Amino acid sequence: MTATLEVTDLRKQFAIGRPAIDGVSFGVPAGEIVVLLGPSGCGKTTTLRCVAGLEHPTSGEISIAGKVVSSPERGILVPPRLRDLGMVFQSYAVWPHMTVRQNVVYPLKHRKLSRADARRKVDEALELVGLSEYAERPVVALSGGQMQRVALARSIVYRPQLLLLDEPLSNLDAKLRLRLRDDLRVILKQTGMTALYVTHDQAEAVVLGDRIGVMRDGRLLQMDTPDAIYNRPADLFVANFTGATNELAGTLVSRNGQFGTVDFGEGRRGEVALLHPLGPDEKVRIALRPENITIGPHNGANIFSARVLDRRYQGTQTAYGIELFGRRLEVVELGTAARHQVGVETQVSLPKECCWAYRDTGPTAYE
Amino acid sequence: MDGLASRRGEVMLSASGGGRGRVGASLWVSLLLAILGFLVIYPILMLLLGALTDTNPVVDGIQLSHLSVTNFLTVLANPNVAEALFNTLIACGGGTLIAVVVGLLFSWIVVRTNTPFKGFIAAASILPLFAPPLVAGVAWAILGSPKTGLINTMFKWVGLDWRVDFYSMWGLVFVFGIYYAPYVYMFTSSALRNMDPSLEEAAEISGASAFATLFTVTFPLIMPAIVSGMLLSFIVMLGIYGIPAVLGAPTNLAVLTTYIFKLTNWSPPLYNTAAAVAIILMVVTGLLVFLQHKVLSGRSYTTVAGKAFRPRSLDLGRWRWFTFGLGIVYLLVVVVLPLLALIVAAFRKFMFIRDISSLFDARQYSLVHFHSIFDNPLTMRSIYNSVEVGIITAVVGGALAFAIGYTIHRTQVMGRRWIDVISTLPVAIPGLVVGVAYLWAWIGIPGGLYGTIWILALAFIARFMPDTVKSLSTSFLQIHRELEEAAWVCGKGVLGTIRTIVLPLARPGVMASMTLLFVLAIRELGSSLFLYTSNTMVMSVLLLDYYEGGNLGKTAAFSLVQTVLLGVLIGGANYLSRGAAQGSVARTG
């Protein structure tokens, strides 16, 4: 009932422009939720639509439960309705001319099922998404969040072997998005379905995904557990996209296992974690989270002198702009009190395990 | 919003000089209402009066005595009226059915499939809108008459034992259906284009086949568009005179429009009965128009999510050549065949064609019919009259529509709602009824408008008022309000601002609307029928005369003359309106 998904060297070239998907490969084991994360235009939705069969890939292979459903080289293209998938769309795509029950029962009508069985399954699905009392209402009388629950019920009512979700929460308001996000993971895990989820929201990706694949310009940069994505990003882009927005540049002086010493210029040296295989004298760039920088006197390594440029009080936290090695860095300090004055020369400490060094491959444009 | 609106109203008034402006504004509104009353309300009231009396307006003048509903009730009880009403409903109902099937099919082909040359099919799908109904009727009479019809002749050559007879209810339904399919097409194709494609994708993912998706999701979703296109085509068919006049006459198949005309041609003319039947036609039309507005203003299912949809196109595989073929067949049936029939009939000395070689025998062809129609002094006079009526209608109607549109949309004067309502009223009145109403309004007043070119022009202005106001309004609604307000701030008065700012900017759109009005006036038949005299003969009526005279060659020749003239005019209007589109692009961006 729940199946594996295997995507191999997928490519999609539209009539004009660079490829929308440029050689993406990944696998989803049965029962796992994989989230494709990336900025808009990175190819994540196109990948999902290729898996659904709504978009036809240029090359590569897609197989579901070991059965090849799409392989242009071999002339295989199974139409969407025969792939036994469920899909939740960004725009809900609930049919406004039907009631909640009519929407949810629709997929069952195209499967051999007795009327009583169909009714029971619809009730189960509505129960699961918490809409039992709304079954007979016209969908247009529901709120956005409820419509999305109808769409979810419709896509899981027939227990498809694979569930695809295309930014299902992005049309909802912020508060509802948080609640439905948590509910969604519970529901998905209850059904035990394999799911492929597409979003541009990192918070959503972290909460929902068993694994996260970060995409950019049609390529899959890293696919790993949320923990690994956040603590060992594969490159500068992933680091930046997942929140390590500060950047320093320097030259590697020596290495010592997983760590190394970097010269930031004018003889200032510091310890960093090496996330790429790097050798001495290589130019490196260092990514650093704003919340991992500590302002104020501190013991240990990587203590530097910096100046506070500005301060933005945000209630439960305070954001500072500081100048370090001639660059501007962002710092976030938790707490409801703002402790540092603008213009003050002070010490900052950068924990070495939070300074991720990558090979310097020239300037990178983010977003 | 309201506050802003009323403040603008004040600006508007103070721009024309405070208290003086207020008086001016109410004078202006009274003037417009008086004109509209004269053009629309007075003829309708007279029509009502006519239906409720039994006096002859020509002999007795207009009298308010003898007012009773007996005349009306007699008409209702008349079996001929019932038969005409029944025929009308069958013809329009059947025609609408065909129109819906054809229109829906082509909108699906054009918007949702990968059929080759879609742009070409889209253009072909709206082409019949430009064909004058009478010319279409004449062409199909030449093609489909039971004895000499070209289709039957061709069947005979090929040795087939088939016969078609277009002088019948079936012929009427068929010709109605194919010529009014564009109304359904226009509504449904835009609804399909605006539909969120993920609604259909969701059905496909759910396991529905393309066919099941079409009937369980796509068509139910665009149902409001289908219904309103359907109602509109029905409404238009109700008011058409030319097609049933040509195809129904040989077998005495009467619909309401042809029956009304027959009544006024009786001797003595039954003007009262005609008025009563006209009112029946108007009531039916009015109900349908009301229904259509209800459907249109009801909740639309078409979801506009604010993002641009990539149009979903279904890969038909080899079947796409079949759908392309359907497009070609449609073009053949509505344009190519009728045009060829007209050409053959117009240039051939005798309509009898023995065999294929005779069809291509150059000796059989000559300009004799053209010589004969242009030898008739009435022909040139009718062309001259049509152009004159067209110009009067375009200039006066255009100016009036501009004044009305501007007053409704850009001012806050009291009473502009009334202006809006009265100027929209003719939407629900078929052209033929306008004709009967004007007849009643003026025939009993000696030395009045009856018998002049002006009665035709005024009837046309009233009849096309709603469309003209609408199309003219879009041309100046594109001009940003602030451009006008800037001129007011600079010290220009309202009229000065219109003259120096609004008109120059809206000129391409205004020109296009006026040209369209000119074209509509030239091809109008229904209302002209009751209002022409031998001095004010117009082209469309003369064409009908030629047809009823029984000479198909002359009829076809004159049809061609009209078609060419209209083609040139519509091409010109199209050219002008493209200029308008460019102008509006330039203004907004």
Interface residues (C-beta under 8 A of the other chain):
Chain A: A52 L54 P79 P80 R81 L85 G86 M87 F89 Q90 S91 A93 V94 W95 P96 H97 Y106 P107 H110 R111 V140 A151 R154 S155 Y158 N171
Chain B: D196 S198 L199 E201 A202 A203 E204 I205 S206 G207 A208 S209 A212 T216 V217 P220 L221 M223 R299 Y301 T303 A305
